[in-house]
């Protein structure tokens, strides 16, 4: 599988995750907990997975063959807003 094919998989899985999160929030209730992650809400999970996706997208975009130094990665959009 090449980098472009891996990006397609990432986009497909991201869309499925977004759909699941939207279903969780469509109930009109407080932010749901994540049963498999004690102490986490869906908001926590979205933030975490967003960081994982940004990391993986960077690896695939740059066609890296070894893990990058995290210090050189672009900041998350949230971190950029709080500066």
N, CA, C and O atoms as CSV, one atom per row, in Angstrom:
chain,resi,resn,atom,element,x,y,z
A,1,UNK,N,N,0.862,-1.175,0.000
A,1,UNK,CA,C,0.000,0.000,0.000
A,1,UNK,C,C,0.904,1.233,0.000
A,1,UNK,O,O,1.830,1.326,0.806
A,2,UNK,N,N,0.638,2.174,-0.899
A,2,UNK,CA,C,1.465,3.383,-0.940
A,2,UNK,C,C,0.857,4.490,-0.072
A,2,UNK,O,O,-0.203,4.311,0.528
A,3,UNK,N,N,1.539,5.626,-0.016
A,3,UNK,CA,C,1.105,6.725,0.863
A,3,UNK,C,C,-0.282,7.244,0.494
A,3,UNK,O,O,-1.082,7.558,1.376
A,4,UNK,N,N,-0.568,7.336,-0.793
A,4,UNK,CA,C,-1.879,7.845,-1.210
A,4,UNK,C,C,-2.980,6.889,-0.757
A,4,UNK,O,O,-4.027,7.332,-0.283
A,5,UNK,N,N,-2.756,5.596,-0.896
A,5,UNK,CA,C,-3.747,4.623,-0.450
A,5,UNK,C,C,-3.930,4.691,1.069
A,5,UNK,O,O,-5.043,4.529,1.571
A,6,UNK,N,N,-2.852,4.926,1.786
A,6,UNK,CA,C,-2.955,5.054,3.245
A,6,UNK,C,C,-3.750,6.307,3.621
A,6,UNK,O,O,-4.533,6.284,4.571
A,7,UNK,N,N,-3.553,7.385,2.888
A,7,UNK,CA,C,-4.332,8.603,3.158
A,7,UNK,C,C,-5.815,8.355,2.940
A,7,UNK,O,O,-6.644,8.837,3.711
A,8,UNK,N,N,-6.155,7.611,1.902
A,8,UNK,CA,C,-7.563,7.291,1.641
A,8,UNK,C,C,-8.151,6.516,2.818
A,8,UNK,O,O,-9.276,6.788,3.238
A,9,UNK,N,N,-7.402,5.556,3.352
A,9,UNK,CA,C,-7.868,4.804,4.521
A,9,UNK,C,C,-8.066,5.748,5.710
A,9,UNK,O,O,-9.078,5.665,6.405
A,10,UNK,N,N,-7.100,6.646,5.945
A,10,UNK,CA,C,-7.213,7.608,7.041
A,10,UNK,C,C,-8.469,8.464,6.875
A,10,UNK,O,O,-9.221,8.648,7.832
A,11,UNK,N,N,-8.700,8.985,5.675
A,11,UNK,CA,C,-9.885,9.825,5.439
A,11,UNK,C,C,-11.176,9.036,5.650
A,11,UNK,O,O,-12.134,9.552,6.227
A,12,UNK,N,N,-11.203,7.794,5.187
A,12,UNK,CA,C,-12.394,6.954,5.349
A,12,UNK,C,C,-12.684,6.699,6.823
A,12,UNK,O,O,-13.824,6.827,7.270
A,13,UNK,N,N,-11.651,6.339,7.572
A,13,UNK,CA,C,-11.828,6.064,9.000
A,13,UNK,C,C,-12.189,7.334,9.774
A,13,UNK,O,O,-12.976,7.286,10.719
A,14,UNK,N,N,-11.617,8.458,9.375
A,14,UNK,CA,C,-11.938,9.731,10.023
A,14,UNK,C,C,-13.407,10.078,9.801
A,14,UNK,O,O,-14.082,10.534,10.723
A,15,UNK,N,N,-13.900,9.866,8.595
A,15,UNK,CA,C,-15.308,10.145,8.295
A,15,UNK,C,C,-16.225,9.242,9.121
A,15,UNK,O,O,-17.266,9.690,9.603
A,16,UNK,N,N,-15.844,7.981,9.285
A,16,UNK,CA,C,-16.654,7.058,10.100
A,16,UNK,C,C,-16.658,7.494,11.562
A,16,UNK,O,O,-17.690,7.425,12.228
A,17,UNK,N,N,-15.509,7.943,12.062
A,17,UNK,CA,C,-15.436,8.417,13.444
A,17,UNK,C,C,-16.299,9.670,13.614
A,17,UNK,O,O,-17.026,9.796,14.599
A,18,UNK,N,N,-16.218,10.585,12.662
A,18,UNK,CA,C,-17.037,11.801,12.740
A,18,UNK,C,C,-18.527,11.440,12.778
A,18,UNK,O,O,-19.288,12.026,13.548
A,19,UNK,N,N,-18.933,10.492,11.963
A,19,UNK,CA,C,-20.331,10.071,11.944
A,19,UNK,C,C,-20.748,9.517,13.310
A,19,UNK,O,O,-21.837,9.819,13.797
A,20,UNK,N,N,-19.888,8.712,13.921
A,20,UNK,CA,C,-20.194,8.143,15.240
A,20,UNK,C,C,-20.294,9.232,16.300
A,20,UNK,O,O,-21.174,9.182,17.160
A,21,UNK,N,N,-19.402,10.213,16.245
A,21,UNK,CA,C,-19.430,11.312,17.219
A,21,UNK,C,C,-20.698,12.138,17.043
A,21,UNK,O,O,-21.337,12.520,18.024
A,22,UNK,N,N,-21.057,12.409,15.810
A,22,UNK,CA,C,-22.291,13.172,15.572
A,22,UNK,C,C,-23.509,12.428,16.114
A,22,UNK,O,O,-24.413,13.047,16.676
A,23,UNK,N,N,-23.541,11.101,15.950
A,23,UNK,CA,C,-24.650,10.314,16.506
A,23,UNK,C,C,-24.686,10.443,18.024
A,23,UNK,O,O,-25.762,10.552,18.612
A,24,UNK,N,N,-23.520,10.430,18.660
A,24,UNK,CA,C,-23.459,10.540,20.124
A,24,UNK,C,C,-24.006,11.882,20.590
A,24,UNK,O,O,-24.669,11.951,21.624
A,25,UNK,N,N,-23.737,12.946,19.844
A,25,UNK,CA,C,-24.192,14.274,20.247
A,25,UNK,C,C,-25.609,14.574,19.788
A,25,UNK,O,O,-26.226,15.510,20.296
A,26,UNK,N,N,-26.140,13.817,18.851
A,26,UNK,CA,C,-27.488,14.054,18.358
A,26,UNK,C,C,-28.560,13.712,19.392
A,26,UNK,O,O,-29.734,14.028,19.198
A,27,UNK,N,N,-28.166,13.080,20.468
A,27,UNK,CA,C,-29.137,12.712,21.494
A,27,UNK,C,C,-29.626,13.917,22.283
A,27,UNK,O,O,-30.624,13.825,22.998
A,28,UNK,N,N,-28.925,15.061,22.161
A,28,UNK,CA,C,-29.324,16.267,22.861
A,28,UNK,C,C,-29.082,16.214,24.356
A,28,UNK,O,O,-29.661,16.999,25.107
A,29,UNK,N,N,-28.247,15.313,24.790
A,29,UNK,CA,C,-27.939,15.153,26.206
A,29,UNK,C,C,-26.530,15.667,26.483
A,29,UNK,O,O,-25.837,16.074,25.550
A,30,UNK,N,N,-26.089,15.659,27.743
A,30,UNK,CA,C,-24.719,16.060,28.046
A,30,UNK,C,C,-23.714,15.197,27.282
A,30,UNK,O,O,-24.036,14.106,26.812
A,31,UNK,N,N,-22.510,15.706,27.172
A,31,UNK,CA,C,-21.465,14.975,26.449
A,31,UNK,C,C,-21.329,13.580,27.039
A,31,UNK,O,O,-21.107,13.431,28.241
A,32,UNK,N,N,-21.462,12.548,26.192
A,32,UNK,CA,C,-21.405,11.189,26.722
A,32,UNK,C,C,-20.004,10.773,27.152
A,32,UNK,O,O,-19.001,11.294,26.666
A,33,UNK,N,N,-19.967,9.824,28.074
A,33,UNK,CA,C,-18.707,9.234,28.514
A,33,UNK,C,C,-18.287,8.170,27.496
A,33,UNK,O,O,-19.098,7.715,26.688
A,34,UNK,N,N,-17.026,7.786,27.546
A,34,UNK,CA,C,-16.501,6.719,26.691
A,34,UNK,C,C,-16.276,5.514,27.604
A,34,UNK,O,O,-15.303,5.486,28.357
A,35,UNK,N,N,-17.157,4.527,27.545
A,35,UNK,CA,C,-17.073,3.399,28.485
A,35,UNK,C,C,-15.720,2.677,28.468
A,35,UNK,O,O,-15.264,2.209,29.511
A,36,UNK,N,N,-15.085,2.581,27.323
A,36,UNK,CA,C,-13.808,1.857,27.251
A,36,UNK,C,C,-12.618,2.700,27.695
A,36,UNK,O,O,-11.495,2.200,27.759
A,37,UNK,N,N,-12.854,3.979,28.004
A,37,UNK,CA,C,-11.791,4.885,28.476
A,37,UNK,C,C,-12.283,5.573,29.750
A,37,UNK,O,O,-12.766,6.703,29.684
A,38,UNK,N,N,-12.170,4.916,30.909
A,38,UNK,CA,C,-12.688,5.488,32.155
A,38,UNK,C,C,-12.181,6.915,32.397
A,38,UNK,O,O,-10.988,7.199,32.288
A,39,UNK,N,N,-13.112,7.787,32.722
A,39,UNK,CA,C,-12.774,9.181,33.006
A,39,UNK,C,C,-12.747,10.080,31.771
A,39,UNK,O,O,-12.551,11.289,31.891
A,40,UNK,N,N,-12.940,9.503,30.597
A,40,UNK,CA,C,-12.910,10.288,29.360
A,40,UNK,C,C,-14.322,10.532,28.863
A,40,UNK,O,O,-15.198,9.675,28.984
A,41,UNK,N,N,-14.530,11.725,28.297
A,41,UNK,CA,C,-15.775,12.020,27.597
A,41,UNK,C,C,-15.505,11.895,26.096
A,41,UNK,O,O,-14.360,11.737,25.672
A,42,UNK,N,N,-16.554,11.966,25.314
A,42,UNK,CA,C,-16.379,11.938,23.855
A,42,UNK,C,C,-15.511,13.127,23.426
A,42,UNK,O,O,-14.737,13.010,22.476
A,43,UNK,N,N,-15.628,14.256,24.105
A,43,UNK,CA,C,-14.788,15.416,23.790
A,43,UNK,C,C,-13.312,15.082,23.965
A,43,UNK,O,O,-12.495,15.424,23.111
A,44,UNK,N,N,-12.966,14.419,25.059
A,44,UNK,CA,C,-11.574,14.017,25.290
A,44,UNK,C,C,-11.079,13.093,24.176
A,44,UNK,O,O,-9.965,13.242,23.676
A,45,UNK,N,N,-11.924,12.144,23.802
A,45,UNK,CA,C,-11.555,11.190,22.766
A,45,UNK,C,C,-11.353,11.881,21.418
A,45,UNK,O,O,-10.417,11.556,20.687
A,46,UNK,N,N,-12.224,12.829,21.090
A,46,UNK,CA,C,-12.093,13.564,19.826
A,46,UNK,C,C,-10.784,14.351,19.808
A,46,UNK,O,O,-10.073,14.346,18.803
A,47,UNK,N,N,-10.462,15.024,20.906
A,47,UNK,CA,C,-9.196,15.765,20.971
A,47,UNK,C,C,-7.995,14.836,20.785
A,47,UNK,O,O,-7.071,15.138,20.029
A,48,UNK,N,N,-8.026,13.709,21.483
A,48,UNK,CA,C,-6.920,12.761,21.396
A,48,UNK,C,C,-6.784,12.212,19.973
A,48,UNK,O,O,-5.695,12.218,19.398
A,49,UNK,N,N,-7.881,11.747,19.423
A,49,UNK,CA,C,-7.810,11.157,18.090
A,49,UNK,C,C,-7.467,12.210,17.035
A,49,UNK,O,O,-6.816,11.897,16.039
A,50,UNK,N,N,-7.895,13.439,17.245
A,50,UNK,CA,C,-7.506,14.514,16.330
A,50,UNK,C,C,-5.992,14.676,16.289
A,50,UNK,O,O,-5.415,14.864,15.219
A,51,UNK,N,N,-5.345,14.603,17.455
A,51,UNK,CA,C,-3.883,14.687,17.504
A,51,UNK,C,C,-3.224,13.512,16.802
A,51,UNK,O,O,-2.229,13.679,16.097
A,52,UNK,N,N,-3.784,12.324,16.995
A,52,UNK,CA,C,-3.258,11.138,16.314
A,52,UNK,C,C,-3.399,11.307,14.805
A,52,UNK,O,O,-2.476,10.988,14.055
A,53,UNK,N,N,-4.543,11.803,14.359
A,53,UNK,CA,C,-4.763,11.993,12.924
A,53,UNK,C,C,-3.822,13.044,12.345
A,53,UNK,O,O,-3.299,12.866,11.245
A,54,UNK,N,N,-3.601,14.141,13.077
A,54,UNK,CA,C,-2.663,15.161,12.578
A,54,UNK,C,C,-1.261,14.577,12.451
A,54,UNK,O,O,-0.560,14.857,11.479
A,55,UNK,N,N,-0.850,13.775,13.418
A,55,UNK,CA,C,0.462,13.130,13.397
A,55,UNK,C,C,0.567,12.199,12.185
A,55,UNK,O,O,1.528,12.271,11.419
A,56,UNK,N,N,-0.425,11.332,12.022
A,56,UNK,CA,C,-0.395,10.379,10.921
A,56,UNK,C,C,-0.463,11.087,9.570
A,56,UNK,O,O,0.240,10.705,8.634
A,57,UNK,N,N,-1.295,12.103,9.464
A,57,UNK,CA,C,-1.375,12.850,8.202
A,57,UNK,C,C,-0.023,13.478,7.865
A,57,UNK,O,O,0.373,13.497,6.700
A,58,UNK,N,N,0.681,13.986,8.860
A,58,UNK,CA,C,2.019,14.558,8.643
A,58,UNK,C,C,2.976,13.484,8.122
A,58,UNK,O,O,3.708,13.714,7.159
A,59,UNK,N,N,2.968,12.318,8.758
A,59,UNK,CA,C,3.838,11.213,8.335
A,59,UNK,C,C,3.543,10.840,6.885
A,59,UNK,O,O,4.463,10.657,6.089
A,60,UNK,N,N,2.267,10.728,6.545
A,60,UNK,CA,C,1.901,10.329,5.184
A,60,UNK,C,C,2.170,11.430,4.161
A,60,UNK,O,O,2.659,11.154,3.066
A,61,UNK,N,N,1.853,12.677,4.515
A,61,UNK,CA,C,2.087,13.796,3.593
A,61,UNK,C,C,3.559,13.922,3.239
A,61,UNK,O,O,3.926,14.137,2.084
A,62,UNK,N,N,4.393,13.781,4.266
A,62,UNK,CA,C,5.836,13.935,4.075
A,62,UNK,C,C,6.501,12.647,3.588
A,62,UNK,O,O,7.700,12.625,3.311
A,63,UNK,N,N,5.715,11.582,3.486
A,63,UNK,CA,C,6.217,10.269,3.046
A,63,UNK,C,C,7.390,9.797,3.910
A,63,UNK,O,O,8.396,9.290,3.413
A,64,UNK,N,N,7.222,9.983,5.208
A,64,UNK,CA,C,8.278,9.604,6.144
A,64,UNK,C,C,8.336,8.084,6.286
A,64,UNK,O,O,7.314,7.402,6.217
A,65,UNK,N,N,9.529,7.578,6.481
A,65,UNK,CA,C,9.705,6.137,6.686
A,65,UNK,C,C,10.131,5.820,8.111
A,65,UNK,O,O,10.216,4.655,8.497
A,66,UNK,N,N,10.398,6.870,8.895
A,66,UNK,CA,C,10.699,6.711,10.325
A,66,UNK,C,C,9.857,7.731,11.077
A,66,UNK,O,O,9.498,8.766,10.517
A,67,UNK,N,N,9.537,7.454,12.338
A,67,UNK,CA,C,8.722,8.412,13.103
A,67,UNK,C,C,9.421,9.768,13.211
A,67,UNK,O,O,10.630,9.826,13.437
A,68,UNK,N,N,8.661,10.864,13.050
A,68,UNK,CA,C,9.261,12.188,13.171
A,68,UNK,C,C,9.505,12.563,14.629
A,68,UNK,O,O,8.918,11.988,15.545
A,69,UNK,N,N,10.381,13.535,14.817
A,69,UNK,CA,C,10.604,14.105,16.148
A,69,UNK,C,C,9.358,14.911,16.500
A,69,UNK,O,O,9.033,15.858,15.783
A,70,UNK,N,N,8.649,14.574,17.575
A,70,UNK,CA,C,7.422,15.304,17.920
A,70,UNK,C,C,7.644,16.808,18.097
A,70,UNK,O,O,6.718,17.592,17.891
A,71,UNK,N,N,8.843,17.216,18.472
A,71,UNK,CA,C,9.119,18.645,18.659
A,71,UNK,C,C,9.002,19.410,17.342
A,71,UNK,O,O,8.764,20.618,17.353
A,72,UNK,N,N,9.165,18.730,16.215
A,72,UNK,CA,C,9.104,19.395,14.919
A,72,UNK,C,C,7.744,19.363,14.266
A,72,UNK,O,O,7.585,19.858,13.151
A,73,UNK,N,N,6.752,18.787,14.938
A,73,UNK,CA,C,5.418,18.693,14.356
A,73,UNK,C,C,4.665,20.004,14.506
A,73,UNK,O,O,4.881,20.745,15.465
A,74,UNK,N,N,3.774,20.293,13.549
A,74,UNK,CA,C,2.972,21.510,13.687
A,74,UNK,C,C,2.058,21.417,14.903
A,74,UNK,O,O,1.605,20.326,15.249
A,75,UNK,N,N,1.780,22.538,15.554
A,75,UNK,CA,C,0.903,22.499,16.734
A,75,UNK,C,C,-0.533,22.191,16.337
A,75,UNK,O,O,-0.928,22.387,15.188
A,76,UNK,N,N,-1.298,21.713,17.291
A,76,UNK,CA,C,-2.715,21.467,17.017
A,76,UNK,C,C,-3.411,22.803,16.839
A,76,UNK,O,O,-2.933,23.821,17.340
A,77,UNK,N,N,-4.544,22.817,16.126
A,77,UNK,CA,C,-5.288,24.084,15.962
A,77,UNK,C,C,-5.645,24.706,17.311
A,77,UNK,O,O,-5.632,25.930,17.440
A,78,UNK,N,N,-5.960,23.894,18.314
A,78,UNK,CA,C,-6.323,24.418,19.635
A,78,UNK,C,C,-5.119,25.125,20.263
A,78,UNK,O,O,-5.256,26.218,20.812
A,79,UNK,N,N,-3.933,24.497,20.181
A,79,UNK,CA,C,-2.733,25.106,20.749
A,79,UNK,C,C,-2.416,26.421,20.049
A,79,UNK,O,O,-1.993,27.383,20.691
A,80,UNK,N,N,-2.619,26.464,18.749
A,80,UNK,CA,C,-2.341,27.679,17.981
A,80,UNK,C,C,-3.274,28.815,18.419
A,80,UNK,O,O,-2.864,29.975,18.432
A,81,UNK,N,N,-4.525,28.494,18.776
A,81,UNK,CA,C,-5.490,29.529,19.189
A,81,UNK,C,C,-5.177,30.084,20.566
A,81,UNK,O,O,-5.520,31.227,20.869
A,82,UNK,N,N,-4.520,29.274,21.413
A,82,UNK,CA,C,-4.295,29.716,22.782
A,82,UNK,C,C,-2.987,30.478,22.939
A,82,UNK,O,O,-2.681,30.945,24.036
A,83,UNK,N,N,-2.233,30.611,21.904
A,83,UNK,CA,C,-0.948,31.334,21.996
A,83,UNK,C,C,-1.146,32.812,21.995
A,83,UNK,O,O,-0.175,33.566,22.067
